[in-house]
């Protein structure tokens, strides 16, 4: 009973996905379902250089025909901009870098209570400098 289907970060990575998505999109559009998707790749670039891509080209044409394609690229990837401004590599490890790291941890965890106890991952205890739930 859906009228809208949403895909975030839409990407086609292999021939199986391409063929399944071809059938899926055809059936969605046949039923009048609206597709909303975000992607870092324009439709013409989907599954580029993929095996049997020629079989996926009609799906790309269908997407371009049935959907309104909006390019909202402002030329700035704000996720990367924040990362470029951050000091992600601290060397040498000094008392000052330990203080900086502790402050970043508190800011990123929004002052949640943290523990320095080991955590259990796949039945193995992993030592930590600090973690939150």
Long-range contacts (C-beta under 8 A, 24 or more apart in sequence): 2-33, 3-32, 3-33, 3-34, 4-33, 4-34, 4-35, 4-36, 5-33, 5-34, 5-35, 5-36, 6-35, 6-36, 6-37, 7-35, 7-36, 7-37, 7-38, 7-39, 8-37, 8-38, 9-38, 9-39, 9-40, 10-37, 10-38, 10-39, 10-41, 10-46, 11-39, 11-40, 11-41, 11-46, 12-46, 12-47, 12-50, 12-56, 13-47, 14-50, 14-51, 15-50, 15-51, 15-52, 18-47, 18-50, 18-52, 18-53, 18-55, 18-56, 18-59, 19-55, 19-56, 21-59, 22-55, 22-56, 22-58, 22-59, 25-59, 25-62, 25-63, 25-66, 26-59, 26-62, 29-62, 29-66, 35-63, 35-66, 35-67, 37-67, 42-69, 42-71, 43-69, 105-130
